[in-house]
Structure formats: C-alpha cells, structure tokens
Amino acid sequence: MLQRIQTVYLILTFLITGVLLFFTPLWTLNNGKAFYFMESQLYTIILGLSTMLTLISIISFKKRQNQFVMGRLNIILNLILLGLFVYRSLNLSGETVNAVSEKGIGMFLPIVAIVLLVLANKAIKKDEDLVKSVDRLR
C-alpha cells in the first residue's frame, strides 16, 4: 500500500541501494579512476540482497511482522556493507602523501539507507501496535 509512510521509506531505500549506487562512485583511486560497487563481487552480492529484501518488504505489506524482520535484516546487511566500505577505504594500498584517494558520496549511502530503514521499522511497529489495540477493543 503506497499510502503508508513505511512504504515511502522503503521505496526511497530501494532507490538508494538499487539505483543510486550504480551512478555514484564509492571512491576515486590514485590514478583518477572511479571505483564503483560492481567492481567487487562481495559488494554486489550484499547490495543485491539488500535490494531484494527491500522489494520483498514493499510487496509484503499485509504481513507487518515479516516486514519488520526483513527491515532488521536489511539494517544488518547495510551495517556490514558500511563496515566493508570503511575497512576498504582505510586500507587502500598505494597511497602516498601527495596522492590520496578521495571518498565518494556512494560510500555514505548505506548510512542514509539505514536511517530510512529504521524510520520504516518504526512506522511498521506503530501500525502493528495500532492494530493490536483495535483488536483488544473488540
């Protein structure tokens, strides 16, 4: 259901993990070449899983508990991805004082995805509590 706020958050998360990272480099190497996530198989797999979980979560709007669990798993995947990005950026080989690689905006997009997923989970929890309170009154 598109009228629910958590669906909007999940669609924004899908746009970040599934679309925007194709166009934004993670960092720029010493030789001036941009490094995209597709150049590493591990990054591609984790981002694919994150995008798939987001899509499944959008589709399963009637099962709020499953949506909540998938949101948590997606947060964990994005935290792992962010940790890998930070580890890789701190251990880039061949950097000297004069030639330092530049970090791109793509490296920080998992942080935005995590914030959106937390907001979506908060809205899902609020909906679940509302349904439980209505069931209690019956």
SVG drawing of the C-alpha trace seen along z (x, -y; Angstrom):
<svg xmlns="http://www.w3.org/2000/svg" viewBox="-16 -16 70 29">
<polyline fill="none" stroke="black" stroke-width="0.4" points="0.0,0.0 1.6,-3.2 -0.3,-5.4 1.6,-4.1 4.7,-6.1 6.8,-3.0 6.3,-2.1 7.6,-5.5 10.7,-4.9 11.2,-1.5 10.9,-2.9 13.5,-5.5 15.7,-2.8 15.2,-0.8 16.2,-3.8 19.4,-4.3 20.5,-0.7 19.2,0.5 19.5,-2.6 21.7,-5.4 24.7,-3.3 25.1,-2.5 25.7,-6.1 27.8,-7.3 31.3,-6.1 32.4,-4.7 35.8,-6.4 38.3,-7.7 41.5,-5.8 45.0,-7.3 45.0,-7.1 41.8,-9.2 39.6,-6.2 36.3,-6.0 35.6,-2.7 32.0,-1.5 30.5,1.2 30.1,3.5 33.9,4.0 33.8,6.1 31.7,9.3 31.2,9.1 29.7,5.6 27.5,6.6 26.1,9.7 25.4,7.7 23.8,4.8 21.7,7.3 20.5,9.0 19.7,5.6 17.7,4.5 15.9,7.8 14.9,7.6 13.6,4.1 11.5,5.2 10.1,8.2 9.3,5.9 7.4,3.5 5.4,6.3 4.5,8.0 2.7,5.0 -0.1,7.2 2.4,9.1 3.7,6.4 5.7,8.7 7.6,10.2 8.2,6.6 9.7,5.7 12.0,8.7 13.1,8.1 13.8,4.5 16.0,5.6 17.9,8.0 18.3,5.2 19.7,2.9 22.3,5.6 23.3,6.1 23.7,2.4 25.8,2.1 28.0,5.0 28.3,3.2 29.2,-0.1 31.8,1.7 33.3,3.2 33.4,-0.2 35.1,-1.8 37.6,1.0 38.4,0.9 38.8,-2.9 41.1,-2.9 43.3,-0.1 43.6,-1.4 47.1,-0.5 49.5,-2.7 48.5,-6.0 51.3,-8.5 51.3,-12.0 50.8,-13.6 48.3,-11.1 45.4,-10.5 42.3,-8.8 39.0,-10.7 36.0,-9.2 32.8,-9.4 29.3,-10.0 28.4,-6.4 30.4,-5.2 27.9,-7.0 24.7,-6.0 24.3,-2.9 24.0,-5.3 21.1,-7.0 19.6,-3.6 20.0,-2.5 18.2,-5.7 15.3,-5.2 15.0,-1.5 14.9,-2.5 12.2,-5.0 10.3,-2.4 10.6,0.1 9.4,-2.5 6.3,-3.1 5.6,0.6 5.8,1.1 3.4,-1.8 0.9,-0.2 1.3,3.1 0.6,1.5 -2.5,-0.3 -3.9,3.0 -3.3,4.8 -5.1,2.0 -8.1,2.2 -8.2,6.0 -8.1,5.6 -11.2,3.3 -13.3,5.9"/>
</svg>
